[in-house]
């Protein structure tokens, strides 16, 4: 049965759909010996697909892996980096880095820290990063200055970024200090460097940004120690189910 090439590569754990598209654009993928094109349809049972000269076999699907990483500062949320910086995959052991197709779900910029899901489940990655879905993400953010009620209300209701208003956000003060404020922010969208750009626009540049949770998946769960910086753990079965359930519920809500 034919399907788009990037979808096939993601389903078989080669890469996320986004990364698969990048690989295709870089001419790293061939179909029956010819250079592949983004959006091209293939039949995995009939066509010979190669990536970097290696034939991709579909005789078995790789075991699905779901990890939660506590990303340190200075590490980039990509599978590889042309500038030679440390990537999130560099923090994993060799047996998880090689041939498993594990990739980050979404991104945290290099200066930010905290919760990041890594998986080789291409379909889950696609749904979690699709704009129509709205899995909440929770952040602890330290900003410059003391935020006024007016600024907080504006942040909650939405501000213009790139001529488009941000979706409503939950913003609450955790602690006010003489020259800084620590906030908890919950977003249901993930535009590029959104919190940093909104904070700058409102006159309170970000000093530290740390993501503590993705949906119900947290760096520290009840009765368990905090996941150390730079470390990872496997998601529990109930956490994986909750992720899929959140997507299903959100899909139904968005159809009305």
C-alpha positions in Angstrom: 0.0 0.0 0.0 1.4 3.4 -1.0 2.1 6.1 1.5 4.1 9.3 1.6 7.8 8.6 2.0 8.3 10.8 5.1 5.4 9.0 6.8 7.0 5.6 6.0 10.4 6.6 7.3 8.8 7.9 10.5 6.6 4.8 11.0 9.6 2.5 10.7 11.6 4.5 13.3 14.1 6.0 10.9 13.3 9.6 11.9 10.5 11.9 12.8 8.5 13.2 9.8 10.2 16.6 10.1 13.6 15.1 10.2 12.8 12.7 7.4 11.8 15.6 5.2 15.1 17.3 6.0 16.9 14.0 5.0 15.0 13.8 1.8 15.8 17.5 0.9 19.5 16.7 1.6 19.3 13.9 -1.1 20.2 11.3 1.6 17.2 9.1 0.6 16.7 7.1 -2.6 13.8 5.1 -4.1 14.8 2.3 -6.4 18.1 4.1 -7.0 16.7 7.5 -7.8 16.9 10.5 -5.5 13.7 10.8 -3.5 11.5 13.9 -3.3 9.5 15.2 -0.4 5.9 14.0 -0.6 6.7 11.2 -3.0 4.6 8.1 -2.5 6.2 4.7 -2.0 5.1 1.1 -1.5 7.4 -0.4 1.2 6.5 -3.9 0.1 7.7 -3.2 -3.5 10.1 -0.2 -3.5 13.7 -0.3 -2.4 14.3 2.6 0.0 17.8 3.5 1.0 19.0 6.1 3.5 22.7 7.2 3.4 23.3 4.1 1.1 21.7 1.6 3.6 18.6 -0.3 2.6 15.7 0.2 4.9 14.0 -3.1 5.6 10.4 -3.3 6.7 10.4 -7.0 7.8 9.9 -5.9 11.4 9.0 -2.7 13.1 11.4 -1.4 15.7 10.3 -1.6 19.4 8.7 1.7 20.3 10.7 3.7 22.9 9.5 6.6 25.0 11.9 8.6 27.1 11.8 11.7 29.2 15.0 13.8 29.3 15.9 16.7 31.7 17.7 18.8 29.1 20.7 20.8 30.4 21.5 24.3 29.2 23.7 24.5 26.1 22.4 21.3 24.5 20.4 21.5 21.3 17.2 19.7 20.7 18.1 18.1 17.4 19.5 14.7 16.2 22.6 16.3 14.7 24.1 19.8 14.7 26.2 21.3 11.8 28.0 23.5 14.4 29.2 20.5 16.4 27.2 21.4 19.5 26.1 18.7 22.0 22.7 17.3 21.0 20.1 15.6 23.1 21.0 12.3 21.5 24.5 12.7 22.7 23.2 12.3 26.2 21.9 8.8 25.5 23.9 5.6 25.6 25.1 4.0 22.3 22.4 1.4 22.2 19.7 4.0 22.1 21.5 6.3 19.7 22.3 3.7 17.0 19.7 2.5 14.7 16.7 3.1 16.9 15.3 6.2 15.1 14.9 8.1 18.4 14.3 11.8 18.0 13.1 14.7 20.2 9.4 15.6 20.1 9.4 19.4 19.6 12.2 21.6 20.8 13.6 23.5 23.7 16.1 26.2 22.7 19.7 25.8 23.7 19.5 28.2 26.6 16.4 26.6 28.1 16.3 23.5 30.3 13.9 20.8 31.4 11.4 18.2 30.2 11.8 16.9 26.6 10.2 13.7 25.2 12.4 11.5 23.0 10.8 8.6 21.0 10.9 6.6 17.8 7.1 6.7 17.5 6.8 8.9 14.4 3.0 9.0 14.5 3.0 10.2 18.2 5.6 12.8 17.3 3.5 14.0 14.4 0.4 14.4 16.5 2.1 16.0 19.5 3.7 18.6 17.3 0.8 19.3 15.0 -0.6 22.9 15.5 -4.2 21.6 15.8 -3.4 19.8 19.1 -2.8 21.6 22.3 -1.0 19.4 24.9 -0.3 21.9 27.8 3.3 22.5 28.7 4.3 23.9 32.1 7.3 26.2 32.6 9.1 27.9 35.5 10.4 31.2 34.2 12.6 33.8 35.9 12.2 37.3 34.4 13.8 40.6 35.0 11.8 43.2 37.0 8.6 43.0 39.0 5.6 42.1 36.8 2.5 44.2 37.2 -1.0 42.9 37.2 -1.6 44.7 33.9 1.3 42.9 32.3 0.3 39.5 33.6 -3.3 40.0 32.4 -2.0 41.0 28.9 0.2 37.9 28.9 -2.7 35.7 29.8 -5.0 37.1 27.2 -2.5 37.0 24.4 -0.1 39.4 22.5 0.8 39.8 18.9 3.7 37.9 17.6 4.4 38.0 13.9 1.0 39.6 13.3 -0.8 36.8 15.0 -2.1 36.8 18.6 -0.8 34.1 20.9 -3.4 31.8 22.4 -4.5 32.4 26.0 -2.0 31.3 28.6 -2.0 30.5 32.3 0.4 32.8 34.1 0.9 33.0 37.9 3.4 34.6 40.1 5.4 32.2 42.2 7.7 34.7 43.9 8.4 38.4 43.6 11.9 39.7 44.3 13.3 43.2 44.3 14.6 43.0 40.7 13.2 39.7 39.4 9.9 37.7 39.3 9.5 33.9 39.1 6.5 32.8 37.2 4.7 29.6 36.3 3.4 29.6 32.7 1.3 27.0 31.0 1.0 27.1 27.2 -1.1 25.2 24.8 1.0 26.2 21.8 4.7 26.2 21.0 5.7 29.0 18.6 9.4 29.6 18.2 10.9 31.0 21.4 7.4 32.2 22.3 7.9 32.8 26.1 11.2 34.6 25.5 9.7 36.8 22.8 6.6 37.7 24.7 8.5 38.4 27.9 10.9 40.7 25.9 7.9 42.5 24.3 6.3 43.1 27.7 9.5 44.5 29.1 10.6 41.6 31.3 13.4 39.7 29.5 13.8 36.0 30.5 16.7 35.1 32.7 16.0 31.4 33.1 13.4 29.2 31.4 12.8 25.6 32.6 10.0 23.2 31.5 8.7 21.1 34.3 5.9 19.1 32.6 4.5 18.0 29.2 0.8 17.3 29.8 0.7 15.1 32.9 4.3 13.9 32.4 6.6 15.6 35.0 10.3 15.7 35.8 9.3 15.0 39.4 6.4 12.7 40.2 4.9 12.2 43.6 7.1 10.0 45.8 9.9 10.0 43.3 13.2 12.1 43.2 13.6 14.8 40.6 15.1 13.5 37.4 18.7 14.9 37.4 19.8 17.4 34.8 21.2 15.6 31.8 19.5 12.3 32.7 16.6 10.4 31.2 14.1 7.8 32.2 11.7 5.6 30.3 8.1 6.7 30.4 5.7 4.6 32.4 2.9 2.7 30.6 0.3 5.0 32.2 2.2 8.1 31.0 2.3 6.8 27.4 -1.5 6.0 27.6 -2.1 9.5 28.9 -0.3 11.0 26.0 -2.3 9.1 23.5 -5.5 9.8 25.4 -4.8 13.5 25.4 -4.4 13.5 21.7 -7.6 11.6 21.1 -9.6 13.9 23.4 -8.1 17.0 21.8 -8.9 15.6 18.3 -12.5 15.2 19.2 -12.7 18.7 20.7 -11.2 20.2 17.6 -13.6 18.6 15.2 -16.5 20.7 16.5 
